Structure formats: structure tokens, C-alpha cells
Amino acid sequence: MFTTDEGEVIRAADQAASVIEGRGKSEYVGLSKVISVRVPVILAAQVQALAHKSAKTRNSTVTTLLEVGLEEVRERLSEETLKDLVEIEQELLADEFNAMKGA
């Protein structure tokens, strides 16, 4: 979810749709990590079509779609599962930051 300067909460899916339709914009500032994934050809074509329509990079489009998917799935998880996920995420982030310090 995103929050505007006025405090309005916007769901990730609504933000993504507005970018694709040319009614909104998105910008990411922060650290990133390269990961490699294999996707079915039909998904690759759908992602590329969204990227083309929104005049965004494929990378930006995939990142946005991951944000949307994660938001949607997390909303459907139990509090206990969410708590476990946050703990795992914190450990993984700490490992990443420690690795960056050592590099």
C-alpha cells in the first residue's frame, strides 16, 4: 500500500493500474538486489506488454507486480503467519546489510 502526502491510502494494485493507464507515476528509491527467475513464456509476454503500455522498463514492471502480489497475499494470511514472515524478512535483511558492510 502507498500513502499520499494527504494521508490517503492507495492499494498497490490501484497504483499499478494507474501507471499502466498513464494516470499515475511510480518511482523507487533505495537499495535493490538482482535475482534471476524463470517464468512461462505467456507471463513474459504479459509483463512485456504491460511494460510497453506503461513506458516502463520490464524490471520496473516486474517489481510493481511483485509488490501487488505480495500485498494481496499478505492480506490473506493469518496474524501468526505474518509475524513469522516479518521475523524471517528481518533476518534476511540483516544478512544482506551485513554482507554489504563486509564487501
C-alpha positions, 0 to 999 in steps of 0.5 A: 500500500502507498500513502499520499502526502494527504494521508490517503491510502492507495492499494498497490494494485490501484497504483499499478493500474494507474501507471499502466493507464498513464494516470499515475507515476511510480518511482523507487528509491533505495537499495535493490538486489538482482535475482534471476527467475524463470517464468512461462513464456505467456507471463513474459509476454504479459509483463512485456506488454504491460511494460510497453503500455506503461513506458516502463522498463520490464524490471520496473514492471516486474517489481510493481507486480511483485509488490501487488502480489505480495500485498494481496497475499499478505492480506490473506494470511493469518496474524501468526503467519505474518509475524513469522514472515516479518521475523524471517524478512528481518533476518534476511535483511540483516544478512544482506546489510551485513554482507554489504558492510563486509564487501 
